């Protein structure tokens, strides 16, 4: 009987030892088809939902004025014509929410959507390297919605930056 206990104990010990997985570094090189992804960006704060389609529809139907204030550019922009306002709203990609703001991203400015003279939404504009999105904020500057920027939006801001460089060079 004691031999049977020893044998059972030995088999159990072998079983647990074989279950222990130890990762050994590989010396294999990734194949040519392997895609190496960068580590995910560090993010801050709670999850932020994407802007609801209803908000964009309301802006398209009712927004009468749009202001931009840029943090580092020597001018601001205002739009009061419907085609320009609608185009600007279309720069928000409602199908691609941001979820969380990466720590390295900083807003380059803020835009203000007006309806009948009242500011209804403050929106931070992010446009640096991998940061191309909008964050709608409440009156306490807390994010309420966040969405990616369309390529047309990226081009719009690139044109503004180009105009700003041209304006400062002429002075």
C-alpha positions as CSV (number, residue, x, y, z in Angstrom):
1,X,0.0,0.0,0.0
2,X,2.7,2.6,0.8
3,X,4.2,1.9,-2.6
4,X,0.9,2.7,-4.2
5,X,0.8,6.1,-2.4
6,X,4.4,6.8,-3.4
7,X,3.6,5.9,-7.0
8,X,0.4,8.1,-7.0
9,X,2.4,11.0,-5.5
10,X,5.2,10.5,-8.0
11,X,2.7,10.5,-11.0
12,X,0.9,13.6,-9.6
13,X,4.2,15.4,-9.2
14,X,5.3,14.6,-12.8
15,X,1.9,15.7,-14.0
16,X,2.1,19.1,-12.4
17,X,5.7,19.6,-13.5
18,X,4.8,18.9,-17.1
19,X,1.9,21.4,-16.9
20,X,4.2,24.2,-15.9
21,X,4.7,26.2,-19.1
22,X,7.9,28.1,-19.4
23,X,8.4,30.6,-22.3
24,X,11.8,30.4,-23.8
25,X,13.0,33.2,-26.1
26,X,12.9,32.2,-29.7
27,X,15.7,32.9,-32.1
28,X,13.4,32.7,-35.1
29,X,13.1,35.8,-37.2
30,X,9.5,36.9,-38.1
31,X,8.5,35.9,-41.6
32,X,8.2,38.5,-44.3
33,X,4.4,38.4,-44.0
34,X,4.5,39.2,-40.3
35,X,3.1,42.6,-39.4
36,X,4.8,44.1,-36.4
37,X,2.4,46.4,-34.6
38,X,3.5,49.3,-32.4
39,X,2.5,48.9,-28.7
40,X,-0.9,50.4,-28.0
41,X,-0.9,54.0,-27.0
42,X,-1.3,54.9,-23.4
43,X,-4.7,56.4,-22.8
44,X,-6.2,58.6,-20.1
45,X,-9.6,58.7,-18.5
46,X,-12.8,56.7,-18.8
47,X,-14.2,55.4,-22.1
48,X,-15.8,58.1,-24.2
49,X,-18.7,57.2,-26.5
50,X,-18.9,58.3,-30.1
51,X,-21.1,61.3,-31.1
52,X,-24.6,60.1,-31.7
53,X,-25.9,60.4,-35.2
54,X,-28.8,62.5,-33.8
55,X,-26.3,65.2,-32.6
56,X,-24.8,65.5,-36.1
57,X,-28.2,65.6,-37.7
58,X,-29.2,68.4,-35.3
59,X,-26.0,70.3,-36.1
60,X,-26.6,69.8,-39.9
61,X,-30.2,71.1,-39.6
62,X,-29.8,73.9,-37.0
63,X,-26.2,75.1,-36.7
64,X,-26.0,78.7,-37.8
65,X,-22.4,79.7,-36.9
66,X,-19.0,78.0,-36.3
67,X,-16.0,79.5,-34.5
68,X,-12.5,78.2,-34.3
69,X,-9.8,79.3,-31.9
70,X,-6.4,77.8,-32.4
71,X,-3.9,77.6,-29.5
72,X,-0.8,78.3,-31.5
73,X,-1.9,79.9,-34.7
74,X,-2.1,83.7,-34.9
75,X,-5.8,83.8,-36.0
76,X,-9.2,82.4,-35.5
77,X,-11.9,81.4,-38.0
78,X,-15.6,81.9,-38.2
79,X,-18.1,80.3,-40.6
80,X,-21.6,81.5,-41.1
81,X,-22.5,80.0,-44.5
82,X,-24.5,76.8,-44.5
83,X,-22.3,74.9,-47.1
84,X,-19.1,75.6,-45.1
85,X,-20.7,74.7,-41.8
86,X,-22.2,71.4,-43.3
87,X,-18.8,70.6,-44.8
88,X,-17.1,71.1,-41.4
89,X,-19.6,68.9,-39.6
90,X,-18.9,66.2,-42.3
91,X,-15.3,66.1,-41.0
92,X,-16.5,64.2,-38.0
93,X,-16.5,60.5,-38.7
94,X,-19.4,59.3,-36.6
95,X,-18.6,55.6,-37.5
96,X,-15.2,55.7,-35.8
97,X,-15.4,56.6,-32.1
98,X,-12.1,57.3,-30.3
99,X,-13.0,55.5,-27.0
100,X,-10.0,56.9,-25.0
101,X,-7.7,59.9,-25.6
102,X,-4.0,58.8,-26.0
103,X,-1.8,60.5,-23.4
104,X,0.5,62.0,-26.0
105,X,-2.3,63.8,-27.9
106,X,-2.8,67.5,-27.3
107,X,-5.6,69.6,-28.7
108,X,-4.5,72.2,-31.3
109,X,-7.6,74.3,-30.9
110,X,-11.3,74.4,-30.1
111,X,-14.3,74.9,-32.3
112,X,-17.7,76.1,-31.1
113,X,-21.0,75.2,-32.7
114,X,-23.7,77.9,-32.5
115,X,-27.4,77.5,-32.9
116,X,-29.4,80.7,-32.9
117,X,-26.6,82.7,-31.2
118,X,-26.0,80.1,-28.4
119,X,-23.0,77.9,-28.2
120,X,-24.4,74.3,-28.1
121,X,-21.1,72.3,-28.4
122,X,-17.5,73.0,-27.6
123,X,-15.2,70.6,-29.5
124,X,-11.5,70.1,-29.0
125,X,-9.6,69.5,-32.2
126,X,-6.7,67.1,-32.1
127,X,-4.3,67.0,-35.1
128,X,-0.8,65.8,-34.5
129,X,1.0,62.7,-35.7
130,X,-1.4,59.8,-34.8
131,X,-3.9,62.1,-33.2
132,X,-6.6,63.1,-35.7
133,X,-9.9,63.4,-33.9
134,X,-12.5,65.6,-32.2
135,X,-13.6,65.5,-28.6
136,X,-16.9,67.2,-27.6
137,X,-16.6,68.6,-24.1
138,X,-19.1,69.8,-21.5
139,X,-19.0,73.1,-19.7
140,X,-16.5,71.6,-17.2
141,X,-14.2,70.5,-20.1
142,X,-15.1,66.8,-19.5
143,X,-15.2,64.7,-22.7
144,X,-18.7,63.6,-23.7
145,X,-18.1,62.3,-27.2
146,X,-15.0,61.6,-29.3
147,X,-14.7,60.6,-32.9
148,X,-12.0,60.3,-35.6
149,X,-11.5,63.0,-38.2
150,X,-12.1,62.2,-41.8
151,X,-9.3,62.6,-44.4
152,X,-11.1,65.6,-45.7
153,X,-10.9,67.1,-42.3
154,X,-7.2,66.4,-42.0
155,X,-6.7,68.2,-45.4
156,X,-8.8,71.2,-44.2
157,X,-6.6,71.7,-41.2
158,X,-3.4,71.2,-43.2
159,X,-4.6,74.0,-45.6
160,X,-5.3,76.3,-42.6
161,X,-1.8,75.6,-41.2
162,X,-0.3,76.3,-44.6
163,X,-2.2,79.6,-44.8
164,X,-1.0,80.5,-41.3
165,X,2.6,79.8,-42.3
166,X,2.2,82.0,-45.4
167,X,0.6,84.8,-43.4
168,X,3.4,84.8,-40.8
169,X,6.1,84.8,-43.5
170,X,4.6,87.8,-45.2
171,X,4.7,89.9,-42.0
